[in-house]
Amino acid sequence: MKMIFIGANHEVTGSCTYLEACGKKFLVDFGMEQGEDSFENAQIPVAPSDIDFVLLTHAHIDHSGMLPLLYAGGFSGEIHSTKATANLCSVMLRDSAHIQEFEAEWKNRKARRRGDEEYEPLYTMDEAIGASELFVPHHYETPVEICDGITVTFRDAGHLLGSASVIIDLTENDISRRIVFSGDIGNTNQPLIRDPQYIENADYVIMESTYGSRIHDRPTDYVTALADVLQKTFDNGGSVIIPSFAVGRTQEMLYFIRQIKADNLITGHADFPVYVDSPLANEATDIFINNRESCYDEEALSFVRRGINPITFNGLIRTVTSDDSRAINDDMRPKVIISASGMCEAGRIKHHLKHNLWKPENTILFVGYQAVNTLGRSLVDGAKKVKLFGETVTVSAKIQQLPGVSGHADSDGLMKWAESISGVRKFFINHGDSKSSEIFAQKLRDELDADVYVPYSSAEFDITNGIVTVDAEPRPVPKKSHANENVHYNNLLMSSERLYRLIQNSQGRTNADMRKLTDAINKLCDQWKL
């Protein structure tokens, strides 16, 4: 039994871990890298078609976003997740594919004019749909025997609707091990969803460290803090534009605003409109409502039992079409516009920023993490001008962050989660930048006297014997001329490994079959002028 670390090692995004056990090869998460990419990731050591199944902690794209690419490479196994995660991925992966195809089309219009080689999307809508059809949904707290020797249990991680820590019980050659993947551990006292649920025992724990070096600065009252921003902006004749993650954060904002309206916390603008301008956010909102019984916390369920939908209210306008989106600009009333993406890298939010950033009466309110090298981070860091659709836009609007509205546990929350687990032989720290990972690892050593390892990508661990067999070195990302080329070149390399194994396993075939295979390989080489 072994484990190889692939992604989100000394980095925050691109989560992926490869395991071999009980004769099976499988992944925990296969996410897309977003924002700054500091270190090169190792490739999955086998072809996609050789992966037997995937275990998915939650639907966020930095954990799920490369599954369509895995499908495109030949993967046809099952993707196991909670029911809500499967529901969310059905829309989020399609949305990601739409963005990939849209950006490829936009870049290709320029490439054709310049006579450059055309850009291919990372994956297509058909591949996203194909991956979505492989999902097998499960309930929390119900052990699932994936195959002989491998049983999996999903426990609520409190990070996002359907998010889970994955408990994997392995038995091979009469040796049993329990491995826990934390997934993203949620903050406590978030609206709508439950707090993270703790785990009793494990042999090995792979846990995140996004905020491993920080304590959240939380306002005593989210609703009051948000109402204060709205009141001041509306009184100045402006609007509040909220770049928001379509899944999770948007629904939390609706929960807060419903309470603000119900408690009459805004004076002089009681009927202010709230636009949710994101098709994905609107679909996700329906998924939240449909999964309320299994995922909502007790407070949210208390509203449901009284016949109150906790994420809707008078004045909520959910736009779908592009025409509806453009029409928002004609509404001169003080208003709230909630739009994706949360880091302002894609989607309709960029159009709203173009129309509103230069107006001093407006407020751009950030309510989520802003990764380095994103437009959102530039604005938070005080950029005076930004480029939007090739046009320079002056930043005159007020830029604010609402502290404490975080879906991730801070250092204290992470420690509370870790110390609840008994019998841990070794912790592995990932999903955090180098500083956060190392600081939190040392905190575990100091406070729990724990054995802790912070792997770089390609590090290998022998699960059976409990030893690190490959202690990988950091590999800083070299300058790349075309990130898209790297993805397809890596796919080509994986295909070459399949061909090599096919040749190796051909001994014993009939002479006629081996001649046909030889001719096919030679023709392929001749076709590509090898």
Secondary structure, DSSP 8 states (H G I E B T S, - for coil): -EEEEEESSSSSS--EEEEEETTEEEEEEE----S---B-----SS-GGG--EEE-S---HHHHTTHHHHHHTT--SEEEEEHHHHHHHHHHHHHHHHHHHHHHHHHHHHHHHHT------SS-HHHHHHHHTTEEEE-TT--EEEETTEEEEEEE-SSSTT-EEEEEEEEETTEEEEEEE--S---TT-SSB-------B-SEEEEE-TBTT------S-HHHHHHHHHHHHHHTT--EEEE--TTTHHHHHHHHHHHHHHTT-SSS-TT--EEEE-HHHHHHHHHHHHTHHHHB-HHHHHHHHTT--TT--TTEEEE-SHHHHHHGGG--S--EEEES-TTSSSSTHHHHHHHHTT-TT-EEEE-S---TTSHHHHHHTT-SEEEETTEEEE--SEEEE-TT--SS-BHHHHHHHHHT-BS-SEEEEESS-HHHHHHHHHHHHHHH---EE---TT-EEETTTTEEEE-----B----S-HHHHHHHHHHHHHHHHHHHHHHTTTTS-HHHHHHHHHHHHHHHHHTT-
